[in-house]
């Protein structure tokens, strides 16, 4: 989830141009596709880069300092392009010529997507310095719920019902080792350069459970039952137990609800040109309702 901070495009471009790291003639081109940060492709005499503007978002528990730490670790782990500069809400990464995935691409390349997540979980944690952030979706949903109520969001009346479901989904989780996860497994965060897959954008990178990334892979990319079996069997290298399956289906519902409420919170605090946060929330609330109904059919309340 990328998101603009409400400043004018011209001022943002001027800020990018003013960076002292550029060499020789500079061209700056706006990039489309994000829903929370303003991004530009910058080319100078040394090569091409992506400059992204976005401050801390405490309402989303996003810290740019922590994101920079995760981005550097992801480069060291061979998952993401090099972070060239960070500071004061502006990050510059080396540009990669690659195709951004759609949901269909993720499903068609499911094994590779699982493999890069497995590499992330195995290799990122030991490279994280400073205070380690924690991502636990159930805490985040409770925090989001409190914010919706505090600010009188139009759907604040639904919060008690959602949080009751959150409690039930949390109790279904199976114990797993703590890993460093990505926690934003949307199709646009996978990029394919024809030789390899990249995993980008580490705003929500933190220590947590592998199950969230795996369930989000399914929930955010419309996997069918066969695809979900591939995800779990390839990741765990064994036939999943019934407890693992239940945790997975519960986390799918939590992931879809998180994405929906993310949109609702963004309605309150963000104003990216051309981004309809209400429609985004509606789309993922529909996914949540479908996934949760399936969960209840399988396992009961």
Rosetta blueprint (number, residue, H / E / L):
1 X L
2 X L
3 X E
4 X L
5 X L
6 X L
7 X L
8 X L
9 X H
10 X H
11 X H
12 X H
13 X H
14 X H
15 X H
16 X H
17 X H
18 X L
19 X L
20 X L
21 X L
22 X L
23 X L
24 X L
25 X L
26 X L
27 X E
28 X E
29 X E
30 X E
31 X E
32 X L
33 X L
34 X L
35 X L
36 X E
37 X L
38 X E
39 X E
40 X E
41 X E
42 X E
43 X E
44 X E
45 X L
46 X L
47 X E
48 X E
49 X E
50 X E
51 X E
52 X E
53 X E
54 X L
55 X L
56 X L
57 X E
58 X H
59 X H
60 X H
61 X L
62 X E
63 X L
64 X H
65 X H
66 X H
67 X H
68 X H
69 X H
70 X H
71 X H
72 X H
73 X H
74 X H
75 X H
76 X H
77 X L
78 X L
79 X L
80 X L
81 X L
82 X L
83 X E
84 X E
85 X E
86 X E
87 X E
88 X L
89 X L
90 X E
91 X E
92 X E
93 X E
94 X E
95 X L
96 X L
97 X L
98 X L
99 X E
100 X E
101 X L
102 X L
103 X H
104 X H
105 X H
106 X H
107 X H
108 X H
109 X L
110 X H
111 X H
112 X H
113 X H
114 X H
115 X H
116 X H
117 X H
118 X H
119 X H
120 X H
121 X H
122 X H
123 X H
124 X L
125 X H
126 X H
127 X H
128 X L
129 X L
130 X L
131 X L
132 X L
133 X L
134 X E
135 X L
136 X L
137 X H
138 X H
139 X H
140 X H
141 X H
142 X H
143 X H
144 X H
145 X H
146 X H
147 X H
148 X H
149 X H
150 X H
151 X L
152 X L
153 X L
154 X L
155 X L
156 X H
157 X H
158 X H
159 X H
160 X H
161 X H
162 X H
163 X H
164 X H
165 X H
166 X H
167 X H
168 X H
169 X H
170 X H
171 X H
172 X L
173 X L
174 X L
175 X L
176 X L
177 X L
178 X E
179 X E
180 X E
181 X E
182 X L
183 X L
184 X L
185 X L
186 X L
187 X H
188 X H
189 X H
190 X E
191 X E
192 X E
193 X L
194 X L
195 X L
196 X L
197 X E
198 X E
199 X E
200 X L
201 X L
202 X L
203 X L
204 X L
205 X L
206 X E
207 X E
208 X E
209 X E
210 X H
211 X H
212 X H
213 X H
214 X H
215 X H
216 X H
217 X H
218 X H
219 X H
220 X L
221 X L
222 X L
223 X L
224 X L
225 X H
226 X H
227 X H
228 X H
229 X H
230 X H
231 X H
232 X H
233 X H
234 X H
235 X H
236 X H
237 X L
238 X L
239 X L
240 X L
241 X L
242 X H
243 X H
244 X H
245 X H
246 X H
247 X H
248 X H
249 X H
250 X H
251 X H
252 X H
253 X H
254 X H
255 X H
256 X H
257 X H
258 X H
259 X H
260 X H
261 X H
262 X H
263 X H
264 X H
265 X H
266 X H
267 X H
268 X H
269 X H
270 X L
271 X L
272 X L
273 X L
274 X L
275 X L
276 X L
277 X H
278 X H
279 X H
280 X H
281 X H
282 X H
283 X H
284 X H
285 X H
286 X H
287 X H
288 X H
289 X H
290 X H
291 X H
292 X H
293 X H
294 X H
295 X H
296 X H
297 X H
298 X H
299 X H
300 X L
301 X L
